[in-house]
Amino acid sequence: MTSIVKVNMSVCDKISIVEVTAQDDGTYRVKVTTPCDNVREFVAGLESLTITDLVDKTNSKVFERMKHAKMSANCLFPAGLLSAGWVEAGLIAKSRAKDKKSNWIEFSFD
């Protein structure tokens, strides 16, 4: 089964869709649809992830890419990619993800 996450970056008006599918060899195939050049650059080379890439910040291709990507540090896409991977790997229960629907950042001003 494929886990799909929609990443809505309201501040830049860009929505990206990330699909992660578990493969028989224990890896995770990543497919991304996005209008954002920075996200496209970020995911280049991340078409196949391992469980290490999803959970080990020190040895993860995802976290390594975050350090060098052109995208802004506050971009939610990396968290969306990891969230889709975590759901697909069973690290977040699909029932919980379906029930809660989203995580979000809310700007608040006095």
ROKOLKOL-716529 format. One record per residue: residue in three letters; x, y, z of N, C-alpha, C in turn; residue number from 1. Coordinates in steps of 0.2 Angstrom, whole numbers, plus 5000, padded with zeros to 4 digits. Example, Ala and Ser with C-alpha at 12.3 -4.5 7.8 and 13.67 -1.06 7.14 Angstrom:
BEGIN
<residu ala; n.east 5066; n.north 4972; n.up 5039; ca.east 5062; ca.north 4978; ca.up 5039; c.east 5066; c.north 4984; c.up 5039; num 1>
<residu ser; n.east 5064; n.north 4989; n.up 5035; ca.east 5068; ca.north 4995; ca.up 5036; c.east 5064; c.north 5000; c.up 5039; num 2>
This chain:
BEGIN
<residu met; n.east 5004; n.north 4994; n.up 5000; ca.east 5000; ca.north 5000; ca.up 5000; c.east 5004; c.north 5006; c.up 5000; num 1>
<residu thr; n.east 5002; n.north 5011; n.up 4997; ca.east 5006; ca.north 5018; ca.up 4997; c.east 5003; c.north 5023; c.up 5002; num 2>
<residu ser; n.east 5008; n.north 5026; n.up 5005; ca.east 5006; ca.north 5031; ca.up 5010; c.east 5007; c.north 5038; c.up 5006; num 3>
<residu ile; n.east 5002; n.north 5042; n.up 5007; ca.east 5002; ca.north 5049; ca.up 5003; c.east 5001; c.north 5054; c.up 5008; num 4>
<residu val; n.east 5006; n.north 5059; n.up 5007; ca.east 5005; ca.north 5065; ca.up 5012; c.east 5005; c.north 5072; c.up 5007; num 5>
<residu lys; n.east 5001; n.north 5076; n.up 5008; ca.east 5001; ca.north 5083; ca.up 5005; c.east 5004; c.north 5088; c.up 5009; num 6>
<residu val; n.east 5009; n.north 5091; n.up 5007; ca.east 5012; ca.north 5096; ca.up 5011; c.east 5010; c.north 5103; c.up 5008; num 7>
<residu asn; n.east 5007; n.north 5107; n.up 5012; ca.east 5004; ca.north 5113; ca.up 5010; c.east 5008; c.north 5119; c.up 5013; num 8>
<residu met; n.east 5013; n.north 5122; n.up 5009; ca.east 5016; ca.north 5128; ca.up 5012; c.east 5013; c.north 5134; c.up 5010; num 9>
<residu ser; n.east 5008; n.north 5136; n.up 5014; ca.east 5004; ca.north 5142; ca.up 5013; c.east 5008; c.north 5148; c.up 5012; num 10>
<residu val; n.east 5013; n.north 5149; n.up 5015; ca.east 5017; ca.north 5155; ca.up 5015; c.east 5020; c.north 5156; c.up 5008; num 11>
<residu cys; n.east 5021; n.north 5151; n.up 5004; ca.east 5024; ca.north 5152; ca.up 4997; c.east 5019; c.north 5149; c.up 4992; num 12>
<residu asp; n.east 5013; n.north 5147; n.up 4994; ca.east 5008; ca.north 5145; ca.up 4990; c.east 5010; c.north 5139; c.up 4986; num 13>
<residu lys; n.east 5013; n.north 5134; n.up 4989; ca.east 5015; ca.north 5128; ca.up 4985; c.east 5013; c.north 5122; c.up 4989; num 14>
<residu ile; n.east 5010; n.north 5118; n.up 4985; ca.east 5008; ca.north 5111; ca.up 4988; c.east 5011; c.north 5106; c.up 4984; num 15>
<residu ser; n.east 5014; n.north 5101; n.up 4988; ca.east 5018; ca.north 5096; ca.up 4986; c.east 5015; c.north 5089; c.up 4988; num 16>
<residu ile; n.east 5015; n.north 5084; n.up 4984; ca.east 5012; ca.north 5078; ca.up 4986; c.east 5018; c.north 5073; c.up 4986; num 17>
<residu val; n.east 5018; n.north 5069; n.up 4991; ca.east 5024; ca.north 5064; ca.up 4992; c.east 5020; c.north 5057; c.up 4993; num 18>
<residu glu; n.east 5022; n.north 5052; n.up 4989; ca.east 5020; ca.north 5045; ca.up 4989; c.east 5026; c.north 5041; c.up 4991; num 19>
<residu val; n.east 5025; n.north 5037; n.up 4996; ca.east 5030; ca.north 5032; ca.up 4998; c.east 5027; c.north 5025; c.up 4998; num 20>
<residu thr; n.east 5030; n.north 5020; n.up 4995; ca.east 5028; ca.north 5014; ca.up 4994; c.east 5033; c.north 5009; c.up 4996; num 21>
<residu ala; n.east 5031; n.north 5004; n.up 5001; ca.east 5036; ca.north 4999; ca.up 5003; c.east 5037; c.north 4994; c.up 4998; num 22>
<residu gln; n.east 5044; n.north 4992; n.up 4997; ca.east 5046; ca.north 4988; ca.up 4992; c.east 5047; c.north 4981; c.up 4995; num 23>
<residu asp; n.east 5047; n.north 4976; n.up 4991; ca.east 5048; ca.north 4969; ca.up 4994; c.east 5055; c.north 4968; c.up 4997; num 24>
<residu asp; n.east 5060; n.north 4972; n.up 4994; ca.east 5067; ca.north 4972; ca.up 4997; c.east 5068; c.north 4976; c.up 5003; num 25>
<residu gly; n.east 5063; n.north 4978; n.up 5006; ca.east 5063; ca.north 4982; ca.up 5012; c.east 5065; c.north 4990; c.up 5011; num 26>
<residu thr; n.east 5065; n.north 4992; n.up 5005; ca.east 5067; ca.north 4999; ca.up 5004; c.east 5060; c.north 5002; c.up 5003; num 27>
<residu tyr; n.east 5060; n.north 5009; n.up 5002; ca.east 5054; ca.north 5013; ca.up 5001; c.east 5055; c.north 5017; c.up 4995; num 28>
<residu arg; n.east 5050; n.north 5016; n.up 4990; ca.east 5050; ca.north 5020; ca.up 4984; c.east 5047; c.north 5027; c.up 4985; num 29>
<residu val; n.east 5050; n.north 5032; n.up 4983; ca.east 5047; ca.north 5039; ca.up 4984; c.east 5045; c.north 5042; c.up 4977; num 30>
<residu lys; n.east 5039; n.north 5045; n.up 4977; ca.east 5037; ca.north 5049; ca.up 4971; c.east 5034; c.north 5055; c.up 4974; num 31>
<residu val; n.east 5037; n.north 5061; n.up 4970; ca.east 5035; ca.north 5067; ca.up 4972; c.east 5032; c.north 5071; c.up 4966; num 32>
<residu thr; n.east 5026; n.north 5074; n.up 4968; ca.east 5023; ca.north 5079; ca.up 4963; c.east 5023; c.north 5086; c.up 4966; num 33>
<residu thr; n.east 5027; n.north 5091; n.up 4963; ca.east 5027; ca.north 5097; ca.up 4966; c.east 5028; c.north 5103; c.up 4960; num 34>
<residu pro; n.east 5026; n.north 5109; n.up 4962; ca.east 5028; ca.north 5114; ca.up 4957; c.east 5034; c.north 5118; c.up 4960; num 35>
<residu cys; n.east 5037; n.north 5116; n.up 4965; ca.east 5043; ca.north 5119; ca.up 4968; c.east 5050; c.north 5116; c.up 4966; num 36>
<residu asp; n.east 5054; n.north 5121; n.up 4963; ca.east 5060; ca.north 5119; ca.up 4960; c.east 5065; c.north 5117; c.up 4966; num 37>
<residu asn; n.east 5064; n.north 5120; n.up 4972; ca.east 5068; ca.north 5118; ca.up 4978; c.east 5067; c.north 5111; c.up 4980; num 38>
<residu val; n.east 5060; n.north 5109; n.up 4980; ca.east 5058; ca.north 5103; ca.up 4982; c.east 5061; c.north 5097; c.up 4977; num 39>
<residu arg; n.east 5060; n.north 5099; n.up 4971; ca.east 5063; ca.north 5094; ca.up 4966; c.east 5070; c.north 5093; c.up 4966; num 40>
<residu glu; n.east 5074; n.north 5099; n.up 4968; ca.east 5081; ca.north 5098; ca.up 4969; c.east 5082; c.north 5093; c.up 4975; num 41>
<residu phe; n.east 5078; n.north 5095; n.up 4981; ca.east 5079; ca.north 5091; ca.up 4987; c.east 5078; c.north 5084; c.up 4986; num 42>
<residu val; n.east 5073; n.north 5082; n.up 4982; ca.east 5072; ca.north 5074; ca.up 4982; c.east 5076; c.north 5071; c.up 4976; num 43>
<residu ala; n.east 5079; n.north 5074; n.up 4972; ca.east 5084; ca.north 5071; ca.up 4967; c.east 5089; c.north 5067; c.up 4971; num 44>
<residu gly; n.east 5088; n.north 5060; n.up 4969; ca.east 5093; ca.north 5055; ca.up 4973; c.east 5089; c.north 5052; c.up 4979; num 45>
<residu leu; n.east 5083; n.north 5054; n.up 4980; ca.east 5080; ca.north 5051; ca.up 4986; c.east 5074; c.north 5047; c.up 4984; num 46>
<residu glu; n.east 5074; n.north 5044; n.up 4978; ca.east 5069; ca.north 5040; ca.up 4975; c.east 5068; c.north 5033; c.up 4979; num 47>
<residu ser; n.east 5073; n.north 5031; n.up 4982; ca.east 5073; ca.north 5025; ca.up 4986; c.east 5076; c.north 5026; c.up 4993; num 48>
<residu leu; n.east 5073; n.north 5025; n.up 4998; ca.east 5075; ca.north 5026; ca.up 5005; c.east 5075; c.north 5019; c.up 5009; num 49>
<residu thr; n.east 5079; n.north 5019; n.up 5014; ca.east 5079; ca.north 5013; ca.up 5018; c.east 5076; c.north 5015; c.up 5025; num 50>
<residu ile; n.east 5076; n.north 5011; n.up 5030; ca.east 5073; ca.north 5012; ca.up 5036; c.east 5078; c.north 5017; c.up 5040; num 51>
<residu thr; n.east 5084; n.north 5016; n.up 5038; ca.east 5089; ca.north 5021; ca.up 5041; c.east 5088; c.north 5028; c.up 5039; num 52>
<residu asp; n.east 5086; n.north 5029; n.up 5033; ca.east 5085; ca.north 5035; ca.up 5030; c.east 5079; c.north 5039; c.up 5034; num 53>
<residu leu; n.east 5075; n.north 5034; n.up 5036; ca.east 5068; ca.north 5037; ca.up 5039; c.east 5069; c.north 5038; c.up 5047; num 54>
<residu val; n.east 5074; n.north 5035; n.up 5050; ca.east 5074; ca.north 5035; ca.up 5058; c.east 5081; c.north 5037; c.up 5061; num 55>
<residu asp; n.east 5086; n.north 5037; n.up 5057; ca.east 5093; ca.north 5038; ca.up 5060; c.east 5095; c.north 5045; c.up 5057; num 56>
<residu lys; n.east 5095; n.north 5050; n.up 5061; ca.east 5096; ca.north 5057; ca.up 5059; c.east 5104; c.north 5057; c.up 5057; num 57>
<residu thr; n.east 5108; n.north 5054; n.up 5060; ca.east 5115; ca.north 5054; ca.up 5059; c.east 5117; c.north 5051; c.up 5052; num 58>
<residu asn; n.east 5114; n.north 5046; n.up 5050; ca.east 5116; ca.north 5042; ca.up 5044; c.east 5110; c.north 5043; c.up 5039; num 59>
<residu ser; n.east 5106; n.north 5047; n.up 5039; ca.east 5100; ca.north 5047; ca.up 5034; c.east 5102; c.north 5052; c.up 5028; num 60>
<residu lys; n.east 5100; n.north 5049; n.up 5022; ca.east 5101; ca.north 5053; ca.up 5016; c.east 5096; c.north 5059; c.up 5017; num 61>
<residu val; n.east 5090; n.north 5058; n.up 5020; ca.east 5086; ca.north 5064; ca.up 5020; c.east 5088; c.north 5070; c.up 5024; num 62>
<residu phe; n.east 5091; n.north 5068; n.up 5030; ca.east 5094; ca.north 5073; ca.up 5035; c.east 5100; c.north 5076; c.up 5032; num 63>
<residu glu; n.east 5104; n.north 5072; n.up 5028; ca.east 5110; ca.north 5075; ca.up 5025; c.east 5108; c.north 5080; c.up 5020; num 64>
<residu arg; n.east 5103; n.north 5078; n.up 5016; ca.east 5101; ca.north 5083; ca.up 5010; c.east 5098; c.north 5089; c.up 5013; num 65>
<residu met; n.east 5095; n.north 5089; n.up 5019; ca.east 5092; ca.north 5095; ca.up 5022; c.east 5097; c.north 5100; c.up 5024; num 66>
<residu lys; n.east 5103; n.north 5098; n.up 5025; ca.east 5109; ca.north 5102; ca.up 5027; c.east 5111; c.north 5106; c.up 5021; num 67>
<residu his; n.east 5110; n.north 5103; n.up 5015; ca.east 5113; ca.north 5106; ca.up 5009; c.east 5108; c.north 5109; c.up 5004; num 68>
<residu ala; n.east 5102; n.north 5108; n.up 5005; ca.east 5096; ca.north 5110; ca.up 5001; c.east 5096; c.north 5117; c.up 5000; num 69>
<residu lys; n.east 5094; n.north 5120; n.up 4994; ca.east 5092; ca.north 5127; ca.up 4993; c.east 5086; c.north 5129; c.up 4997; num 70>
<residu met; n.east 5081; n.north 5125; n.up 4998; ca.east 5075; ca.north 5126; ca.up 5001; c.east 5076; c.north 5130; c.up 5008; num 71>
<residu ser; n.east 5071; n.north 5134; n.up 5010; ca.east 5072; ca.north 5137; ca.up 5016; c.east 5072; c.north 5132; c.up 5022; num 72>
<residu ala; n.east 5075; n.north 5134; n.up 5027; ca.east 5075; ca.north 5130; ca.up 5033; c.east 5068; c.north 5128; c.up 5036; num 73>
<residu asn; n.east 5063; n.north 5133; n.up 5035; ca.east 5057; ca.north 5132; ca.up 5038; c.east 5052; c.north 5128; c.up 5033; num 74>
<residu cys; n.east 5054; n.north 5125; n.up 5027; ca.east 5050; ca.north 5122; ca.up 5023; c.east 5048; c.north 5115; c.up 5026; num 75>
<residu leu; n.east 5041; n.north 5114; n.up 5026; ca.east 5038; ca.north 5108; ca.up 5029; c.east 5039; c.north 5102; c.up 5025; num 76>
<residu phe; n.east 5042; n.north 5102; n.up 5018; ca.east 5042; ca.north 5096; ca.up 5014; c.east 5046; c.north 5091; c.up 5017; num 77>
<residu pro; n.east 5052; n.north 5092; n.up 5020; ca.east 5056; ca.north 5086; ca.up 5023; c.east 5052; c.north 5082; c.up 5028; num 78>
<residu ala; n.east 5048; n.north 5086; n.up 5032; ca.east 5044; ca.north 5083; ca.up 5037; c.east 5039; c.north 5079; c.up 5034; num 79>
<residu gly; n.east 5036; n.north 5081; n.up 5029; ca.east 5031; ca.north 5078; ca.up 5025; c.east 5033; c.north 5071; c.up 5022; num 80>
<residu leu; n.east 5039; n.north 5072; n.up 5019; ca.east 5042; ca.north 5066; ca.up 5016; c.east 5044; c.north 5060; c.up 5022; num 81>
<residu leu; n.east 5046; n.north 5063; n.up 5027; ca.east 5048; ca.north 5058; ca.up 5033; c.east 5041; c.north 5055; c.up 5036; num 82>
<residu ser; n.east 5036; n.north 5059; n.up 5036; ca.east 5030; ca.north 5057; ca.up 5039; c.east 5026; c.north 5052; c.up 5034; num 83>
<residu ala; n.east 5027; n.north 5053; n.up 5028; ca.east 5024; ca.north 5048; ca.up 5023; c.east 5028; c.north 5041; c.up 5024; num 84>
<residu gly; n.east 5035; n.north 5042; n.up 5025; ca.east 5039; ca.north 5036; ca.up 5026; c.east 5037; c.north 5032; c.up 5032; num 85>
<residu trp; n.east 5036; n.north 5036; n.up 5037; ca.east 5035; ca.north 5033; ca.up 5044; c.east 5028; c.north 5029; c.up 5044; num 86>
<residu val; n.east 5023; n.north 5032; n.up 5040; ca.east 5017; ca.north 5029; ca.up 5040; c.east 5018; c.north 5022; c.up 5036; num 87>
<residu glu; n.east 5021; n.north 5023; n.up 5030; ca.east 5022; ca.north 5017; ca.up 5026; c.east 5026; c.north 5011; c.up 5030; num 88>
<residu ala; n.east 5031; n.north 5013; n.up 5034; ca.east 5035; ca.north 5009; ca.up 5038; c.east 5032; c.north 5006; c.up 5044; num 89>
<residu gly; n.east 5026; n.north 5009; n.up 5046; ca.east 5022; ca.north 5006; ca.up 5051; c.east 5024; c.north 5010; c.up 5058; num 90>
<residu leu; n.east 5028; n.north 5015; n.up 5057; ca.east 5031; ca.north 5019; ca.up 5063; c.east 5025; c.north 5024; c.up 5066; num 91>
<residu ile; n.east 5021; n.north 5025; n.up 5061; ca.east 5015; ca.north 5029; ca.up 5063; c.east 5009; c.north 5025; c.up 5061; num 92>
<residu ala; n.east 5004; n.north 5023; n.up 5065; ca.east 4999; ca.north 5019; ca.up 5063; c.east 4995; c.north 5022; c.up 5058; num 93>
<residu lys; n.east 4993; n.north 5019; n.up 5053; ca.east 4989; ca.north 5021; ca.up 5047; c.east 4982; c.north 5024; c.up 5050; num 94>
<residu ser; n.east 4979; n.north 5020; n.up 5055; ca.east 4973; ca.north 5022; ca.up 5058; c.east 4974; c.north 5029; c.up 5062; num 95>
<residu arg; n.east 4979; n.north 5030; n.up 5065; ca.east 4980; ca.north 5036; ca.up 5068; c.east 4981; c.north 5042; c.up 5063; num 96>
<residu ala; n.east 4985; n.north 5040; n.up 5058; ca.east 4986; ca.north 5046; ca.up 5053; c.east 4979; c.north 5047; c.up 5050; num 97>
<residu lys; n.east 4975; n.north 5042; n.up 5048; ca.east 4968; ca.north 5044; ca.up 5045; c.east 4964; c.north 5047; c.up 5050; num 98>
<residu asp; n.east 4964; n.north 5046; n.up 5057; ca.east 4960; ca.north 5049; ca.up 5062; c.east 4962; c.north 5056; c.up 5063; num 99>
<residu lys; n.east 4969; n.north 5058; n.up 5063; ca.east 4971; ca.north 5065; ca.up 5065; c.east 4971; c.north 5069; c.up 5059; num 100>
<residu lys; n.east 4972; n.north 5066; n.up 5053; ca.east 4973; ca.north 5070; ca.up 5046; c.east 4979; c.north 5074; c.up 5045; num 101>
<residu ser; n.east 4981; n.north 5078; n.up 5050; ca.east 4987; ca.north 5082; ca.up 5049; c.east 4990; c.north 5085; c.up 5055; num 102>
<residu asn; n.east 4996; n.north 5087; n.up 5054; ca.east 5000; ca.north 5091; ca.up 5059; c.east 5000; c.north 5098; c.up 5056; num 103>
<residu trp; n.east 5001; n.north 5103; n.up 5060; ca.east 5002; ca.north 5109; ca.up 5057; c.east 5005; c.north 5114; c.up 5061; num 104>
<residu ile; n.east 5008; n.north 5120; n.up 5058; ca.east 5011; ca.north 5125; ca.up 5062; c.east 5006; c.north 5131; c.up 5061; num 105>
<residu glu; n.east 5004; n.north 5134; n.up 5066; ca.east 5000; ca.north 5140; ca.up 5066; c.east 5003; c.north 5146; c.up 5069; num 106>
<residu phe; n.east 5003; n.north 5151; n.up 5065; ca.east 5006; ca.north 5158; ca.up 5067; c.east 5001; c.north 5161; c.up 5071; num 107>
<residu ser; n.east 5004; n.north 5164; n.up 5077; ca.east 5000; ca.north 5167; ca.up 5082; c.east 5003; c.north 5174; c.up 5083; num 108>
<residu phe; n.east 4999; n.north 5179; n.up 5084; ca.east 5002; ca.north 5186; ca.up 5085; c.east 4998; c.north 5189; c.up 5091; num 109>
<residu asp; n.east 5001; n.north 5193; n.up 5095; ca.east 4998; ca.north 5196; ca.up 5101; c.east 4994; c.north 5202; c.up 5098; num 110>
